[in-house]
Amino acid sequence: MSDTETISEVVKPTLRRGQWFNSSSLGLLVFGFGVAAGFLIAFSGLGVLEDAAGILLLVFLTVLMFISALGLVLFLFRKPLMRRLFGLAQTELEGFAEPLAEVARGAVDRNPQRATDAARDLVHMALARYAWISTRRWIIGSLTALIAAMAALAGTALLFRQNELLQDQSELFAEQNVRIDQQIELDRYTVQLAEAARNAQLVVEITAIATELGQAVDRAMIRQGVPETGTGLRSVESVVPVLDPLQDLDLGLIMRIAAASRATRPYRFLRGGIATEDQSAILKDALARRKEDLPQTWAALSAGFGWDGEVANSLDLVDRPASPERGQLLTALLQSGVRDTEVLSFYGLDLSYAYAHGLLLPDVSAQAARLAYADLSYSQMLETDFGGASLTGARLRNTFLKDVSFASVPGSEIRPPYSKDLAFYNTNMAGVDFHDAHLLRPDFSNIDGLAVQFDGATLVEPQFQDARISAGTFRGTVLLAPEFVGTDLRSVDFDGAIIDGADALDRIAAEAAEGSFKRARFEQSPITLEDALQVTSLYTVMGYEELQTRVADRGLFRIKRVQPFEN
């Protein structure tokens, strides 16, 4: 191998190691900084960058100034440093010519010492030049990397900040939507309360009507021989006579009553606190303060009355539109002794949506009455006739009904002034709610009662002859001696109902309209009288002895649905 080749082999690895060191150091610097910044942001979040922004900026600027100062010092003192390290001050490419020539002459003259010395000078010169070029590149690369890293970190911080602002914006949008929903709710309250204010103006007219009804009562009492007011001769027994609208009310008053009922409109009004007619709610409210002290008593009463949730004392709108003004009008009519409403209904009396809890309807004839969606819950109805009435969606929850007829009326039996030419005046009871009511000998013959609800109610000797009550529910209902002759029982749910007689389901299947009751859908199992008396609507009205007398030896059974309806 020649001396020139030897020198080449010595110089090239040295140069390659320098290049590798230069590029690797710069790459490691940038990579290390990126990894550190990534971990910092990933595990600490943008908040750390925000909190330490000043420190980070100071560190960046310090490193930047340090490297810049180092580069400046190396540039100014490069010749003394190179002379001290390599024995050379100049590393220009032109200076490589003389050592190369010396190497060549030494090789030609076969003077190894001369060639070796020249080669050594050449290597020193090459290393000196490479050291300066590498140092310069490192300084420039470091400065570039730091500036790029600062820019990248600033961009990352801005991106995180943008995401944070977007998140804040999303939260603000969500809060805005909540506010809008609240505003819509308040607007709904405003609209309903505005309607309430409009209807409240009609209370004056209803009060005037009540005054005229009172005067009609005075006139009727005088005709019956009762002393006039102020004489001190009236007795409690003389109050109040039954008014005959046709005889005791002039047509003008009848028309005013009908017009007032139509002028009022249903709306959702504020219902606050506990209904004074709801004895279960009153008991719950009274016992609520001892709930923690008497947990067993509270649990027993909760199971018996079906209590759930907290006591309802907050103000809120009723769950559906109703008309308390029509309820007041109905109350005024009943308290003034009007027991027959057919004349008033014929001239347009509309009690739909009437809201009147806790009424007493003794021996009232309300044939063909308009009571759709009326709420007469907690009322007592005795020997009242609703034949041919429109009761669609009415609520009769927690009511007590004795000998009340809802049966459709043949035209020949309709009360005047309605025409007897019609074959039938059907009673429309679709969706009527008898939840927790107690009905003694009710008559539902031939009614249209789609999806009527008797859940939790007690029906003693009910008549459903030829009634159409498909999709109705008797969940948890007590049925004592019911009759379903010709009744349409398609999709009627008896799940949880209590009925007397071991053959109850067979009897219903035999009596019901052909093909409307699927016996295989239900099964029954015996229960005790005590089990039956757990039903609120039963034990609040009927005692153990009376129940035992009615049931006799037939026994009580609970029905369970074992098949779905859609099969």
Long-range contacts (C-beta under 8 A, 24 or more apart in sequence): 2-107, 3-103, 3-106, 3-107, 3-112, 3-115, 3-116, 3-119, 4-103, 4-104, 4-107, 6-119, 7-103, 7-119, 7-122, 7-123, 10-119, 10-123, 11-122, 11-123, 11-126, 14-123, 14-126, 14-127, 14-130, 15-126, 15-130, 18-130, 18-131, 18-134, 19-134, 21-134, 22-134, 22-137, 22-138, 25-138, 26-138, 26-141, 26-142, 26-145, 29-142, 29-145, 30-145, 30-148, 30-149, 33-145, 33-149, 34-149, 37-149, 37-153, 37-156, 41-156, 41-160, 45-160, 46-157, 46-160, 46-161, 46-164, 49-153, 49-157, 49-160, 50-157, 53-157, 56-153, 60-146, 60-149, 60-150, 63-146, 64-143, 64-146, 64-147, 67-139, 67-142, 67-143, 67-146, 68-143, 70-139, 71-136, 71-139, 71-140, 71-143, 74-135, 74-139, 78-132, 82-128, 82-131, 82-132, 85-128, 85-131, 86-124, 86-125, 86-127, 86-128, 86-131, 87-124, 88-124, 88-125, 88-128, 91-125, 91-128, 91-129, 91-132, 93-129, 95-125, 96-122, 96-125, 96-126, 99-125, 188-317, 189-317, 192-267, 192-268, 192-269, 192-317, 193-269, 193-270, 195-265, 195-267, 196-267, 196-269, 196-270, 198-265, 199-264, 199-265, 199-267, 199-323, 199-325, 200-325, 202-260, 202-263, 202-264, 202-325, 203-325, 203-328, 205-256, 205-260, 205-263, 206-260, 206-325, 206-328, 206-329, 206-332, 209-253, 209-256, 209-257, 209-260, 209-329, 209-332, 210-332, 210-336, 212-253, 212-256, 213-243, 213-249, 213-253, 213-332, 213-333, 213-336, 213-338, 214-336, 216-243, 216-248, 216-249, 216-253, 216-336, 217-241, 217-243, 217-336, 217-337, 219-248, 220-248, 220-337, 240-335, 240-336, 240-337, 241-337, 242-337, 242-338, 242-339, 243-336, 243-337, 243-338, 243-339, 244-340, 245-338, 245-340, 245-341, 245-343, 245-344, 246-343, 249-343, 254-343, 254-344, 254-347, 255-347, 255-348, 257-329, 257-333, 257-344, 257-349, 258-344, 258-347, 258-348, 258-349, 258-350, 259-348, 260-329, 261-326, 261-329, 261-348, 261-349, 261-350, 261-351, 262-348, 262-350, 264-323, 264-325, 264-326, 264-329, 265-323, 266-321, 266-322, 266-323, 266-352, 266-353, 266-373, 267-321, 267-322, 267-323, 268-317, 268-318, 268-319, 268-320, 268-321, 268-322, 269-317, 269-318, 269-322, 269-324, 270-315, 270-316, 270-317, 271-315, 271-316, 271-317, 271-318, 272-313, 272-314, 272-315, 272-316, 273-312, 273-313, 274-311, 274-312, 274-313, 275-357, 275-378, 276-358, 277-357, 277-358, 277-377, 277-378, 277-398, 278-378, 278-398, 280-305, 280-306, 280-307, 280-536, 281-311, 281-312, 284-311, 285-311, 285-313, 303-534, 304-534, 304-536, 305-536, 306-456, 306-536, 318-355, 320-373, 321-353, 321-373, 322-353, 322-354, 322-355, 322-373, 322-375, 323-352, 323-353, 323-354, 323-355, 324-355, 324-356, 326-350, 326-351, 326-352, 326-353, 326-354, 326-355, 326-356, 326-374, 327-354, 327-355, 327-356, 327-375, 328-356, 329-354, 330-354, 330-356, 330-359, 331-356, 331-359, 334-359, 334-360, 334-361, 334-364, 339-363, 339-364, 339-365, 340-364, 340-365, 340-415, 341-365, 341-366, 341-367, 341-369, 342-366, 342-367, 342-368, 342-415, 342-416, 342-417, 342-418, 343-417, 345-369, 345-370, 346-417, 346-418, 352-390, 365-415, 367-409, 367-414, 367-415, 367-418, 367-425, 368-414, 368-418, 368-425, 372-428, 386-427, 387-413, 387-414, 387-425, 387-427, 388-414, 388-418, 388-425, 388-426, 388-427, 389-427, 389-428, 390-428, 391-427, 391-428, 391-429, 391-432, 392-428, 392-429, 392-430, 392-431, 392-432, 393-430, 393-431, 393-432, 393-433, 394-429, 394-432, 394-433, 395-432, 395-433, 396-432, 396-433, 396-434, 396-437, 397-433, 397-434, 397-435, 397-436, 397-437, 398-435, 398-436, 398-437, 398-537, 399-434, 399-437, 399-438, 400-437, 400-438, 400-541, 401-437, 401-438, 401-439, 401-440, 401-442, 402-440, 402-441, 403-440, 403-441, 403-442, 404-439, 404-442, 404-443, 405-442, 405-443, 406-442, 406-443, 406-444, 406-447, 407-443, 407-444, 407-445, 407-446, 407-447, 407-463, 408-445, 408-446, 408-447, 408-448, 436-536, 436-537, 437-537, 438-537, 438-538, 438-540, 438-541, 444-469, 456-535, 456-536, 456-537, 457-537, 458-535, 458-537, 458-538, 458-541, 458-542, 460-542, 460-550, 470-516, 476-535, 478-532, 478-535, 478-537, 478-538, 479-504, 480-550, 480-551, 481-550, 482-508, 483-511, 484-508, 484-511, 484-512, 484-517, 485-511, 486-511, 486-512, 486-513, 487-511, 487-512, 487-513, 487-516, 488-512, 488-513, 488-516, 489-513, 489-516, 489-517, 490-516, 490-517, 491-565, 492-517, 493-561, 493-565, 494-522, 494-559, 494-561, 495-522, 495-559, 495-560, 495-561, 496-558, 496-559, 496-560, 497-558, 497-559, 498-527, 498-531, 498-532, 498-535, 498-556, 498-557, 498-558, 498-559, 499-524, 499-556, 499-557, 499-559, 500-550, 500-551, 500-554, 500-555, 500-556, 500-557, 501-554, 501-555, 501-557, 502-526, 502-554, 502-555, 502-557, 504-557, 504-559, 505-559, 518-563, 520-563, 521-561, 521-562, 521-563, 521-565, 522-559, 522-560, 522-561, 522-562, 523-559, 523-560, 523-562, 524-557, 524-558, 524-559, 524-560, 525-557, 525-558, 525-560, 526-555, 526-556, 526-557, 526-558, 527-556, 527-557, 527-558, 528-556, 529-556, 531-556, 531-558, 532-556
